[in-house]
Amino acid sequence: MQCKLCGYIFDETKKPETCNHCMGSSCNKIKCPNCGYEVLPEFKIESKLINFLKRRIKSGNK
């Protein structure tokens, strides 16, 4: 998986140690080991709309 914030590529199946702010070990968030950005598993795959908008922005709205 590639972090959406910093771009670091990591294996999302290797869960890091429990976060300090999590109350239990049942947290299902995926956390970037590089910057700490967290995402819920259901949001790791972007929607077609988000991908379309990213392409439009990168192409300079052509």
Residue frames as a rotation matrix with the C-alpha (Angstrom) as fourth column:
MET 1
0.583 0.813 0.000 0.00
0.813 -0.583 0.000 0.00
0.000 0.000 -1.000 0.00
GLN 2
-0.502 -0.706 0.499 1.16
0.670 -0.682 -0.291 3.55
0.546 0.188 0.816 -0.68
CYS 3
-0.314 0.334 -0.888 0.49
0.766 -0.463 -0.446 6.23
-0.561 -0.821 -0.110 1.93
LYS 4
0.378 0.585 0.718 -1.80
0.882 -0.463 -0.087 8.93
0.282 0.666 -0.691 0.55
LEU 5
0.957 -0.002 -0.289 -0.05
0.136 -0.880 0.455 11.58
-0.255 -0.475 -0.842 2.66
CYS 6
0.353 -0.914 -0.200 3.69
-0.529 -0.371 0.763 10.97
-0.772 -0.164 -0.615 2.30
GLY 7
0.538 -0.078 -0.840 3.88
-0.813 0.216 -0.541 8.41
0.223 0.973 0.053 -0.55
TYR 8
-0.487 -0.751 0.445 5.74
-0.846 0.533 -0.026 5.78
-0.218 -0.389 -0.895 1.49
ILE 9
0.203 0.508 -0.837 5.12
-0.657 0.705 0.268 2.21
0.726 0.496 0.477 0.26
PHE 10
-0.663 -0.373 0.649 4.54
-0.745 0.410 -0.526 -0.41
-0.070 -0.832 -0.550 2.97
ASP 11
-0.707 0.400 -0.583 2.88
0.152 0.891 0.427 -3.75
0.690 0.213 -0.691 3.68
GLU 12
-0.271 0.693 0.668 -0.53
-0.785 -0.560 0.263 -3.00
0.557 -0.453 0.696 5.21
THR 13
0.546 0.486 -0.682 -0.85
-0.069 0.838 0.542 -6.57
0.835 -0.249 0.491 6.51
LYS 14
-0.290 -0.698 -0.655 1.93
0.757 0.251 -0.603 -5.95
0.585 -0.671 0.455 9.05
LYS 15
0.689 0.662 0.294 0.13
0.309 -0.636 0.708 -4.10
0.655 -0.397 -0.643 11.82
PRO 16
-0.334 -0.843 0.422 2.38
-0.099 -0.414 -0.905 -1.78
0.937 -0.344 0.054 13.87
GLU 17
-0.803 0.001 -0.595 2.33
0.576 0.252 -0.778 -1.68
0.149 -0.968 -0.202 17.65
THR 18
0.198 0.969 -0.149 -0.86
0.974 -0.177 0.144 -0.38
0.113 -0.174 -0.978 19.22
CYS 19
-0.148 -0.174 0.974 -1.22
0.297 -0.947 -0.124 3.37
0.943 0.271 0.192 18.90
ASN 20
-0.934 -0.244 -0.259 -1.01
0.322 -0.267 -0.908 5.44
0.153 -0.932 0.328 22.04
HIS 21
-0.726 0.686 0.046 -4.43
-0.680 -0.707 -0.196 6.98
-0.102 -0.173 0.980 21.40
CYS 22
-0.191 0.665 -0.721 -6.20
-0.387 0.624 0.679 3.67
0.902 0.409 0.138 20.70
MET 23
0.084 0.320 0.944 -8.13
-0.996 -0.012 0.093 2.28
0.041 -0.947 0.317 23.64
GLY 24
0.484 0.113 0.868 -7.74
-0.338 0.939 0.066 -1.33
-0.807 -0.326 0.492 22.58
SER 25
-0.601 -0.788 0.131 -6.06
-0.236 0.332 0.913 -3.70
-0.763 0.518 -0.386 20.21
SER 26
-0.053 0.684 0.727 -9.21
0.712 0.537 -0.453 -4.05
-0.701 0.493 -0.515 18.08
CYS 27
0.169 0.036 -0.985 -8.38
-0.400 -0.911 -0.102 -0.93
-0.901 0.412 -0.140 16.06
ASN 28
0.369 0.023 0.929 -8.74
0.655 0.702 -0.278 -1.75
-0.659 0.711 0.244 12.37
LYS 29
0.882 -0.101 -0.461 -7.07
-0.321 -0.844 -0.430 1.37
-0.346 0.527 -0.776 10.96
ILE 30
0.546 -0.775 0.317 -4.10
0.826 0.435 -0.359 1.06
0.141 0.458 0.878 8.64
LYS 31
0.865 -0.288 -0.411 -1.27
-0.031 -0.849 0.528 3.31
-0.501 -0.444 -0.743 9.86
CYS 32
0.745 -0.666 0.042 1.67
-0.006 -0.070 -0.997 4.46
0.667 0.743 -0.057 7.75
PRO 33
0.636 -0.556 -0.535 4.87
0.765 0.360 0.535 3.48
-0.105 -0.749 0.654 9.58
ASN 34
-0.326 -0.804 0.498 6.65
0.852 -0.478 -0.213 6.48
0.409 0.355 0.841 8.06
CYS 35
-0.737 0.044 0.674 4.38
-0.068 -0.998 -0.009 9.44
0.672 -0.052 0.738 8.89
GLY 36
-0.926 0.368 -0.084 1.62
0.172 0.213 -0.962 7.96
-0.336 -0.905 -0.260 11.07
TYR 37
-0.547 0.768 -0.333 -1.26
-0.835 -0.469 0.287 8.80
0.064 0.435 0.898 8.71
GLU 38
-0.775 0.342 0.531 -4.21
0.033 0.861 -0.507 6.49
-0.631 -0.376 -0.679 9.40
VAL 39
-0.502 0.665 -0.554 -6.94
-0.832 -0.196 0.519 5.27
0.237 0.721 0.651 7.08
LEU 40
0.086 0.613 0.786 -9.82
-0.602 0.661 -0.449 2.86
-0.794 -0.434 0.425 7.57
PRO 41
-0.631 -0.419 0.653 -9.52
0.144 0.764 0.630 -0.30
-0.762 0.491 -0.421 5.43
GLU 42
0.194 0.791 0.580 -12.68
0.811 0.204 -0.549 0.47
-0.553 0.576 -0.602 3.45
PHE 43
0.887 0.121 -0.445 -11.18
-0.066 -0.921 -0.384 3.81
-0.456 0.370 -0.809 2.33
LYS 44
-0.065 -0.997 0.045 -7.84
-0.064 0.050 0.997 2.47
-0.996 0.062 -0.067 1.11
ILE 45
-0.541 -0.007 0.841 -9.28
0.807 0.278 0.522 1.89
-0.238 0.961 -0.145 -2.37
GLU 46
-0.741 0.201 -0.641 -10.18
-0.149 -0.980 -0.135 5.23
-0.654 -0.004 0.756 -3.88
SER 47
0.265 0.923 0.279 -13.40
0.322 0.188 -0.928 5.76
-0.909 0.335 -0.247 -5.75
LYS 48
-0.045 -0.205 0.978 -13.51
0.996 0.064 0.060 6.30
-0.075 0.977 0.201 -9.50
LEU 49
0.835 0.422 0.353 -14.59
0.450 -0.893 0.005 9.91
0.318 0.155 -0.935 -8.89
ILE 50
0.746 -0.618 -0.248 -11.52
-0.105 -0.477 0.873 10.71
-0.657 -0.625 -0.421 -6.79
ASN 51
-0.124 -0.814 0.567 -9.22
0.598 0.395 0.697 9.14
-0.792 0.426 0.438 -9.39
PHE 52
0.278 0.319 0.906 -10.95
0.937 -0.299 -0.182 11.13
0.213 0.899 -0.382 -12.15
LEU 53
0.990 0.136 0.028 -10.52
0.124 -0.954 0.273 14.39
0.064 -0.267 -0.961 -10.24
LYS 54
0.401 -0.914 -0.057 -6.84
0.085 -0.024 0.996 13.66
-0.912 -0.404 0.068 -9.56
ARG 55
-0.168 -0.441 0.881 -6.23
0.901 0.294 0.319 13.08
-0.400 0.848 0.348 -13.27
ARG 56
0.598 0.485 0.638 -7.99
0.709 -0.692 -0.138 16.35
0.374 0.535 -0.758 -14.14
ILE 57
0.932 -0.289 -0.220 -5.93
-0.076 -0.748 0.660 18.33
-0.355 -0.598 -0.719 -11.65
LYS 58
0.100 -0.961 0.257 -2.65
0.295 0.275 0.915 16.78
-0.950 -0.016 0.311 -12.84
SER 59
-0.156 -0.136 0.978 -3.45
0.977 0.124 0.173 17.45
-0.145 0.983 0.114 -16.48
GLY 60
-0.917 -0.240 -0.320 -4.10
0.238 -0.970 0.044 21.13
-0.321 -0.036 0.946 -15.80
ASN 61
-0.118 0.981 -0.152 -7.88
0.065 -0.145 -0.987 20.86
-0.991 -0.126 -0.047 -16.36
LYS 62
-0.797 -0.227 -0.560 -7.43
-0.521 -0.211 0.827 20.20
-0.306 0.951 0.050 -20.08
